[in-house]
């Protein structure tokens, strides 16, 4: 069963309230997404730790409801 982009965004936003999130359905099938998450919660974390935080926010849906997620994470740029 495919997962809607709005559900992915809702789950990530709940875990990272300050996050700026962009999601793109890469194939139009609801199974393959690209996601960019910018949050201050990632400060001081390695890229792997950042991705693990997002996967945790998705609550185990990776590999099940959500087949593929090309994930990019970063902290907000200082002005």
VOBA-1610 file (N, C-alpha, C; in pm, whole numbers, padded with zeros to 5 digits, always signed):
BEGIN
Unk+00084-00119+00000Unk+00000+00000+00000Unk+00089+00125+00000Unk+00060+00216-00088Unk+00139+00338-00102Unk+00112+00435+00013Unk+00206+00524+00034Unk+00195+00624+00140Unk+00187+00762+00075Unk+00095+00843+00120Unk+00077+00978+00065Unk+00187+01071+00115Unk+00229+01164+00030Unk+00330+01262+00066Unk+00285+01344+00187Unk+00158+01375+00195Unk+00106+01453+00308Unk+00123+01379+00440Unk+00114+01247+00439Unk+00133+01168+00561Unk+00281+01168+00601Unk+00370+01158+00504Unk+00514+01164+00532Unk+00545+01299+00596Unk+00494+01405+00535Unk+00519+01540+00586Unk+00462+01556+00727Unk+00343+01504+00752Unk+00280+01515+00883Unk+00365+01447+00990Unk+00413+01329+00962Unk+00495+01254+01058Unk+00626+01325+01088Unk+00691+01375+00984Unk+00818+01445+01003Unk+00796+01577+01077Unk+00692+01650+01040Unk+00662+01778+01105Unk+00630+01759+01253Unk+00563+01650+01286Unk+00532+01622+01427Unk+00659+01601+01509Unk+00760+01538+01449Unk+00886+01512+01519Unk+00977+01634+01520Unk+00968+01716+01416Unk+01054+01834+01401Unk+00967+01955+01369Unk+00905+02016+01471Unk+00810+02125+01447Unk+00866+02244+01370Unk+00998+02267+01379Unk+01057+02381+01310Unk+01100+02348+01167Unk+01080+02225+01125Unk+01134+02178+00997Unk+01068+02242+00875Unk+01152+02270+00777Unk+01107+02304+00642Unk+01120+02175+00562Unk+01010+02129+00506Unk+01006+01998+00441Unk+00957+02012+00298Unk+01030+01952+00205Unk+00983+01943+00068Unk+00985+01795+00029Unk+00879+01753-00038Unk+00866+01613-00078Unk+00826+01608-00224Unk+00891+01521-00298Unk+00860+01502-00440Unk+00834+01353-00465Unk+00722+01324-00529Unk+00690+01186-00569Unk+00766+01160-00699Unk+00870+01079-00692Unk+00961+01062-00806Unk+00901+00988-00924Unk+00808+00897-00898Unk+00751+00816-01006Unk+00600+00834-01021Unk+00539+00908-00931Unk+00395+00925-00936Unk+00319+00803-00885Unk+00390+00714-00815Unk+00327+00590-00769Unk+00304+00585-00618Unk+00345+00691-00546Unk+00329+00694-00402Unk+00422+00601-00328Unk+00522+00546-00395Unk+00617+00455-00333Unk+00761+00505-00334Unk+00790+00602-00420Unk+00928+00649-00439Unk+00930+00802-00424Unk+00985+00848-00313Unk+00987+00991-00284Unk+01129+01042-00265Unk+01145+01172-00292Unk+01263+01246-00252Unk+01216+01345-00147Unk+01291+01357-00039Unk+01250+01442+00072Unk+01369+01522+00121Unk+01348+01651+00140Unk+01448+01740+00196Unk+01393+01795+00327Unk+01469+01777+00435Unk+01426+01823+00568Unk+01534+01914+00624Unk+01495+02037+00657Unk+01586+02134+00718Unk+01534+02162+00859Unk+01615+02131+00959Unk+01572+02150+01098Unk+01691+02180+01188Unk+01669+02266+01285Unk+01773+02296+01384Unk+01800+02175+01473Unk+01710+02078+01478Unk+01729+01957+01557Unk+01848+01875+01508Unk+01892+01898+01386Unk+02004+01823+01329Unk+02141+01881+01367Unk+02142+01994+01434Unk+02269+02059+01469Unk+02356+01965+01552Unk+02482+01953+01512Unk+02578+01871+01583Unk+02567+01722+01556Unk+02475+01682+01470Unk+02456+01541+01437Unk+02524+01509+01305Unk+02571+01384+01291Unk+02625+01340+01163Unk+02509+01320+01067Unk+02540+01310+00940Unk+02437+01287+00838Unk+02361+01157+00868Unk+02433+01054+00908Unk+02369+00926+00941Unk+02273+00943+01058Unk+02314+01015+01161Unk+02227+01039+01276Unk+02103+01118+01235Unk+02121+01217+01148Unk+02008+01296+01099Unk+01907+01208+01028Unk+01957+01121+00940Unk+01868+01031+00865Unk+01799+00934+00959Unk+01871+00884+01058Unk+01809+00794+01155Unk+01697+00863+01231Unk+01714+00991+01261Unk+01611+01067+01330Unk+01485+01076+01244Unk+01503+01099+01115Unk+01387+01107+01025Unk+01320+00971+01013Unk+01399+00865+00997Unk+01341+00730+00988Unk+01263+00696+01114Unk+01315+00738+01229Unk+01244+00714+01354Unk+01110+00788+01355Unk+01110+00910+01301Unk+00986+00988+01293Unk+00882+00919+01205Unk+00928+00842+01108Unk+00837+00771+01018Unk+00780+00644+01081Unk+00826+00613+01200Unk+00767+00505+01278Unk+00768+00367+01214Unk+00878+00330+01151Unk+00889+00195+01096Unk+00819+00173+00963Unk+00777+00279+00898Unk+00708+00265+00769Unk+00801+00241+00652Unk+00931+00271+00671Unk+01029+00247+00563Unk+01035+00098+00534Unk+01029+00064+00406Unk+01035-00075+00365Unk+00900-00143+00366Unk+00801-00076+00421Unk+00665-00130+00422Unk+00576-00041+00338Unk+00505+00049+00405Unk+00418+00144+00335Unk+00499+00236+00244Unk+00620+00267+00288Unk+00707+00358+00213Unk+00824+00278+00159Unk+00825+00257+00028Unk+00925+00171-00034Unk+01061+00238-00045Unk+01067+00362-00095Unk+01195+00428-00118Unk+01185+00576-00085Unk+01286+00625-00013Unk+01291+00766+00025Unk+01434+00816+00006Unk+01455+00901-00095Unk+01584+00966-00115Unk+01584+01086-00021Unk+01663+01078+00083Unk+01655+01174+00193Unk+01776+01267+00195Unk+01748+01397+00209Unk+01851+01497+00231Unk+01813+01572+00357Unk+01909+01591+00446Unk+01884+01663+00570Unk+01990+01769+00589Unk+01952+01878+00658Unk+02048+01983+00688Unk+01992+02072+00798Unk+02079+02158+00849Unk+02036+02258+00946Unk+02011+02389+00871Unk+01932+02479+00931Unk+01909+02609+00865Unk+02040+02685+00852Unk+02053+02758+00744Unk+02173+02839+00723Unk+02164+02962+00811Unk+02277+03003+00869Unk+02282+03123+00951Unk+02275+03245+00861Unk+02201+03342+00906Unk+02187+03467+00829Unk+02297+03562+00865
//
